[in-house]
């Protein structure tokens, strides 16, 4: 099974894992490794650990795992109330016309012959994301996205709604063999004591991101 993803933050209540792209959080019907397989390495308690939230399998970065039931309930309250501070970095195709803004379009899950995906639908669940351009390149841009809600595939759909899907997004953009260029860059929960973590840029995003940030200097 190998080693657990490295910890970005740890105390008696939580571990924030640096989840690699391609590793699902739950075991799927096709089998294979998942984050939950590593739970015995994180705690020797009789109960737990528990996932405090979710990340898409292809999204890398900060994933909060609760080690105790009270910690889980406290984190879930922060996420449910929209108080959790979540920051994503997305390398997108092209770039939005403006330098910053807010996307507020409702989303619902739609299932078809090719599988399921999230679609924009006024009758769906409210989904809001604030965004800003960190750097524009010739063909791609680096966005910082701060989702206020936590809908499935929210950042990916909202980037596509801006006209600039995430690089490597085969569902909402065009296929790219380099993988999904989406990073859960940082997480902060305003608890006592505070939970705060920042994830490094993963290897499949490193070259593009470094070039964009270097050009900014």
C-alpha positions as CSV (number, residue, x, y, z in Angstrom):
1,X,0.0,0.0,0.0
2,X,2.9,2.3,0.5
3,X,3.2,5.4,2.7
4,X,0.4,7.7,3.7
5,X,0.3,11.1,2.0
6,X,2.5,13.6,3.9
7,X,0.9,15.6,6.6
8,X,0.8,19.4,6.2
9,X,-0.6,20.0,9.7
10,X,-1.1,17.7,12.7
11,X,-2.3,18.1,16.3
12,X,-4.4,15.9,18.6
13,X,-7.6,16.8,16.7
14,X,-6.7,16.8,13.0
15,X,-4.3,15.8,10.3
16,X,-4.3,17.8,7.0
17,X,-2.9,15.5,4.3
18,X,-1.3,16.6,1.1
19,X,-3.5,14.4,-1.1
20,X,-1.8,13.5,-4.4
21,X,-3.8,13.9,-7.7
22,X,-5.3,10.6,-8.8
23,X,-5.9,9.2,-5.3
24,X,-9.6,9.0,-4.4
25,X,-10.7,9.7,-0.9
26,X,-13.1,6.7,-0.8
27,X,-12.6,3.2,-2.2
28,X,-14.5,2.9,-5.5
29,X,-16.3,0.0,-7.1
30,X,-13.2,-0.7,-9.2
31,X,-11.0,-1.1,-6.2
32,X,-7.6,0.4,-5.8
33,X,-6.0,2.5,-3.1
34,X,-7.9,5.4,-1.4
35,X,-7.1,7.9,1.3
36,X,-9.2,5.9,3.8
37,X,-6.8,2.9,3.4
38,X,-4.2,5.0,5.2
39,X,-6.4,5.8,8.2
40,X,-4.9,3.1,10.5
41,X,-1.5,4.8,10.0
42,X,-3.0,8.2,11.2
43,X,-4.5,7.1,14.5
44,X,-4.6,4.2,16.9
45,X,-7.9,5.2,18.3
46,X,-10.7,2.6,18.3
47,X,-13.0,4.9,16.4
48,X,-12.1,7.1,13.4
49,X,-10.4,8.8,11.8
50,X,-13.0,10.6,9.6
51,X,-12.9,12.7,6.5
52,X,-14.0,16.2,7.4
53,X,-14.7,17.1,3.7
54,X,-14.0,15.8,0.3
55,X,-11.7,16.4,-2.7
56,X,-12.1,15.1,-6.2
57,X,-9.8,12.2,-7.0
58,X,-7.9,14.2,-9.6
59,X,-7.5,17.3,-7.3
60,X,-4.3,17.6,-5.3
61,X,-3.7,19.4,-2.0
62,X,-5.2,20.0,1.4
63,X,-7.5,17.4,2.8
64,X,-8.7,17.6,6.4
65,X,-9.0,14.4,8.4
66,X,-10.5,14.5,11.9
67,X,-8.9,12.3,14.6
68,X,-11.7,12.6,17.2
69,X,-15.5,12.8,16.9
70,X,-15.7,16.3,18.6
71,X,-13.1,17.5,16.1
72,X,-15.1,16.1,13.2
73,X,-18.3,17.8,14.4
74,X,-16.5,21.1,14.8
75,X,-15.0,21.0,11.4
76,X,-18.3,19.9,9.8
77,X,-20.0,22.9,11.4
78,X,-17.4,25.2,9.9
79,X,-17.8,23.8,6.4
80,X,-21.6,23.7,6.6
81,X,-21.8,27.3,7.7
82,X,-19.4,28.5,5.0
83,X,-16.8,29.7,7.4
84,X,-14.0,27.4,6.2
85,X,-11.5,29.4,4.2
86,X,-10.6,27.3,1.2
87,X,-8.1,28.5,-1.5
88,X,-7.6,26.7,-4.8
89,X,-5.1,27.3,-7.5
90,X,-6.3,26.5,-11.0
91,X,-4.2,26.7,-14.2
92,X,-6.9,27.4,-16.8
93,X,-7.1,27.5,-20.6
94,X,-6.9,31.1,-21.8
95,X,-8.2,33.4,-19.1
96,X,-11.3,35.4,-18.0
97,X,-11.9,38.8,-19.4
98,X,-11.8,40.5,-16.0
99,X,-9.1,40.3,-13.3
100,X,-11.4,39.3,-10.5
101,X,-15.0,38.5,-9.8
102,X,-17.6,36.2,-8.4
103,X,-19.3,33.2,-10.1
104,X,-22.8,32.5,-8.7
105,X,-24.5,29.8,-10.7
106,X,-26.5,26.9,-9.2
107,X,-25.4,23.3,-10.0
108,X,-27.1,20.0,-10.1
109,X,-25.9,16.4,-10.9
110,X,-26.9,15.1,-14.3
111,X,-26.5,11.5,-15.4
112,X,-26.2,10.4,-19.1
113,X,-24.9,7.5,-21.2
114,X,-21.3,8.8,-20.7
115,X,-21.7,9.0,-16.9
116,X,-22.5,11.8,-14.5
117,X,-21.4,15.4,-14.4
118,X,-22.5,18.7,-12.7
119,X,-24.4,21.1,-14.9
120,X,-25.5,24.7,-14.4
121,X,-29.2,24.7,-13.5
122,X,-31.2,27.5,-11.8
123,X,-33.1,24.7,-10.0
124,X,-29.9,23.2,-8.6
125,X,-28.0,24.0,-5.4
126,X,-26.6,27.4,-4.9
127,X,-22.8,27.6,-5.7
128,X,-20.7,30.7,-5.2
129,X,-16.9,31.2,-5.9
130,X,-14.8,34.3,-5.7
131,X,-11.8,34.4,-8.0
132,X,-8.9,36.5,-9.1
133,X,-6.2,36.2,-11.8
134,X,-2.8,35.6,-10.3
135,X,-1.0,35.6,-13.6
136,X,-1.8,35.5,-17.3
137,X,0.4,33.7,-19.8
138,X,0.2,33.3,-23.6
139,X,-2.3,30.4,-23.6
140,X,-3.0,29.8,-19.9
141,X,-3.7,31.7,-16.7
142,X,-3.3,31.0,-13.0
143,X,-6.4,31.7,-11.0
144,X,-6.9,31.8,-7.3
145,X,-10.4,30.5,-6.5
146,X,-12.1,30.8,-3.1
147,X,-15.3,28.8,-3.1
148,X,-17.9,30.0,-0.5
149,X,-19.9,26.8,-0.9
150,X,-18.8,23.2,-1.3
151,X,-20.6,21.7,-4.2
152,X,-19.2,18.7,-6.1
153,X,-16.9,19.8,-8.9
154,X,-17.7,23.4,-8.1
155,X,-14.3,25.0,-8.9
156,X,-14.1,23.0,-12.2
157,X,-17.6,24.0,-13.3
158,X,-17.2,27.6,-12.3
159,X,-13.9,27.9,-14.2
160,X,-15.6,26.4,-17.3
161,X,-18.5,28.9,-16.8
162,X,-16.0,31.7,-17.0
163,X,-15.0,30.4,-20.4
164,X,-11.6,29.1,-19.2
165,X,-11.8,25.4,-18.1
166,X,-9.1,23.9,-15.9
167,X,-6.2,22.5,-17.9
168,X,-6.5,18.7,-18.1
169,X,-10.2,18.6,-17.3
170,X,-11.6,16.0,-19.6
171,X,-15.2,16.5,-18.3
172,X,-15.7,20.2,-18.4
173,X,-12.9,21.2,-20.8
174,X,-10.6,19.3,-23.2
175,X,-8.5,16.3,-22.4
176,X,-4.9,16.8,-21.5
177,X,-2.6,14.0,-20.6
178,X,-0.8,16.2,-18.1
179,X,-3.5,15.7,-15.5
180,X,-6.0,18.1,-13.9
181,X,-4.2,21.3,-13.0
182,X,-6.2,22.0,-9.9
183,X,-4.7,22.3,-6.4
184,X,-6.5,22.7,-3.0
185,X,-3.8,25.2,-2.1
186,X,-4.7,26.2,1.4
187,X,-7.3,25.6,4.2
188,X,-8.1,27.4,7.4
189,X,-10.6,26.6,10.1
190,X,-11.2,29.3,12.7
191,X,-11.2,26.9,15.6
192,X,-9.3,27.2,18.9
193,X,-6.5,26.5,18.2
194,X,-6.7,27.4,14.6
195,X,-6.2,24.8,11.8
196,X,-4.2,26.1,8.9
197,X,-2.2,24.4,6.1
198,X,-0.7,25.2,2.7
199,X,0.0,22.6,0.1
200,X,3.0,22.7,-2.3
201,X,2.4,22.8,-6.0
202,X,2.3,19.1,-7.3
203,X,4.8,17.9,-9.8
204,X,2.4,17.8,-12.7
205,X,1.5,21.5,-12.2
206,X,5.0,22.7,-11.2
207,X,6.5,23.7,-14.5
208,X,3.5,25.6,-15.8
209,X,2.9,27.3,-12.5
210,X,6.6,28.2,-12.0
211,X,6.7,29.8,-15.5
212,X,3.6,31.9,-14.8
213,X,4.8,33.1,-11.4
214,X,8.3,33.8,-12.7
215,X,6.9,35.9,-15.5
216,X,5.0,37.9,-13.0
217,X,8.1,38.9,-11.2
